[in-house]
Amino acid sequence: MSERTKVIAYKIDPNKPVIALTFDDGPNTGTTCEVLDLLEKYMVRASFFVVGNNITPETEGVIKRAYDLGCEINNHSKTHSVMPDISAGEIMEETAYVSEQVKRITGKDTVFFRPPYIAVNDVMFENIDMPFIAGIGCNDWEEEVTAEMRVTRIKEQLHDGVIILLHDAEGNSKTVKALDTLIPYMLEKGYQFATVSELFEAKGVEIRGDDVTLYNEVL
């Protein structure tokens, strides 16, 4: 294993504050790689909720790199559609495609689902056999939100058990810049960085496919 793909390994202490850093809308060969560079720089893990249509021969290596570092790869649908507007069959196809692609690349199933636009309905809960993950955010998909504003908004909402929702979409350099401030700040404050699965485990919350909670935090 090369130095670049060395696993970021540490144990989560459930008695100390822990958060899950998560990213939507990748993978890509630009911003996603810059995020991974920062995770390596600070030796922390995160979770990536990937869009199926962004999985290409070029980005498969990016997913593999994230997984090899110890990050978790989760499901954000194939096409990033407004899923309450589509049929049960289409919902299942959207999530199955991503799960199949991630398992092909990493050998591991996706465990959690983040609904595009955080739009949900009962049909989705009935047909997606994964817990639904939301999180606290900072509107980092909006160009007018500066890196400094992103930092401030996340700091204001930070607490034990929280899931932080950011975006590694191509060109989102302001979030990369914000992370280079946020990660050392959170480390200095004593926060541990967990994957979403590790956060559930640390907080003693069972992972169940029939769970109808939309998780912003795990306490």
N, C-alpha and C positions, 0 to 999 in steps of 0.2 A: 504493500500500500504506500503510495507516495505521500510526501509531507502535506500536499494540498488536500488529500482526502483522508487525513488522519481524523479519527473519530473524536468529537468533542465530548469527552466522557467525564461525568461527575455524578454524584448521588444527590438526590433531592431530599432535604431534611423537612419532613412535614411540620415540624415545630417552628420553622422559620418562614417568613413571608415568601410567597412564590407566585409568579405570574406566568402567563403563556403569551409569547409574542407570536403573532400570526400575520400572514401575508396572503392577499387575494390577487387573482387575475394573471399570474404567470402561468407557465414559465416562459422566459425569454433569455436571450444571450447577452442582454445588456444590464438592465436594472436588477434582475434576479441575481446575476453574478456579483454585482456590486454589494447587494445585501449579504450574500454568502461571504464575501470578502470581510465585511464588518463582523459577521458572526465568528469567523475564524480569528479576526484581530482581537476580539474581546473574549473568545472561547466560551460562547453561549449558544444554546440550541433554540430553535424556533419551529413553527409548523407552517407549511405552505398549502393553501387551498387552490388547487390548479384547475384551469379551464381546459377541457379536453381538446378543443380546436387549436390550442396553443402548444400541444404536444406534437412535435415534429422530429425528424431525424436529428436536426440541429439542437433541439432543446432537451432531447432525452438525456444527453450527458449532463445537463444542468440539474435535472431531477436526480440523476444518479449521484452527482456530487453532493447535493443537499442530503440525500438519504445516507450516503457514506459518512457524512459529518455527524450523523446522529439526529438529524431533523426528521420531522414527521411529514408525510405527504398525504393530504386529504383532498376531499371532493368538493368542487365548486361548479359542477355541471359541465356538459359538453359545450354548449353554445352561449352560456350566460343569458338565457332567455328569462322573461318574466314568467316563472313557472306556474303561478296560479292561473295563468291564461291558457295553459296547454292541458292535454288529456292525461289520464293516468298512465296510459301506455307510453306516451312521449316522456313523461316524468321518469319512468323506469328506464327508458332508453338513454336519457340524458345522464343519469347517474351510473348506470351499468357500464357505459362506454369509458368513463373516467376510471372507474374501479378496475376495469380490465386492463387499461393501458398502464396504470400505476403498478398493478401486480406484475405485468409483463416486464416492466423496467426494474422494479425493486424486489419483486418476489413477495411483496406484502400487500394485503388488502387496505383500502382506505377505511378508516375507522369512523370519521366524522364528516358531516355535510354542512357546508355553509350555503344557504340559499342566496342566489343572486338578488341584489337590491334588498336583502333581508325580507323578501316578500314570501309569505307562507300561507297555506290553507290546509284544511283537514285532508284533502286528497293527497297532498304531499306527505303529511305525517303517516298516512295509511300505506303509502307505496314506497317510501324510502326507509330502509332498515338501518338507519344510522342516527345518532343524536344530532340535533341541529345546533350549530354554533353561530352566535352573533359576536358581540364584543363591544368594548368602548373604542371610539375612533376620534378622528380630528378632521374629517372631510378632506382627507389627503388626496382625493381624486380631483379636487378643485384647484385650478392653477393659481387663483388669487390667494389661496391660503399659503402663506410663506412658511419656510422651514422653521422660523422662530415661533410662529403661531402654532404649528404642529407640536412643537416641543411643549409649549405652555399648556395646550389643551390636554395632552396626555398626562402631564404632571398633575394637573388639577383633578384628574379622575383616578389616579393611581392608588390602588390599595391591594391588600392581600387577596389572592384568589381571582383576580381580574384577568380577562382575556382581552388583549390589545389587538385591535383590528386595523391593519395598515395594508397598503397596496404596493406590490412590486411590478406594476404595469410598466411596459417599456417607456422610458423617458421620465419616470417619476423621480428625478434627481433630488427634489426637495425633501422627499421622505428619506432618502439615503443620507442626506446632510443632517436631517433631524435625528436620525438614529445614531449618528456619530456623537451626538450630545446626550441623547436619552439613555443609551445603554450604559455608559459609564456612570451617569447620574443614578440610575436604578441600582447598579452594583454597589455604589457608594452608600446608598440607603439600605443596603442589606437584602435586596430582593434576589431570589433565585429564579433562573429562567428555565422553564419546563416546556416540553411539548404538551399539547392538549391532553394526550393520554396520561402523561405523567402528572399533570395538574389534577385530573380526575382521581388518580390513584392517591396523590398526596392529601386530597381533601376527603378521601373515603367515599367517593360517589361512584356507584356502579355504572358501567357502560352498558346501556340497553337499547336495542334497536327500536323498541316500542315506546321510548321516552318521548313525550310531547312537550318538553321544555325547550324554549329557545334560549340557550345559555349566553349570558353576557359575562357571567362570573361563575365560579365553582366554589361554594363555601359549605 
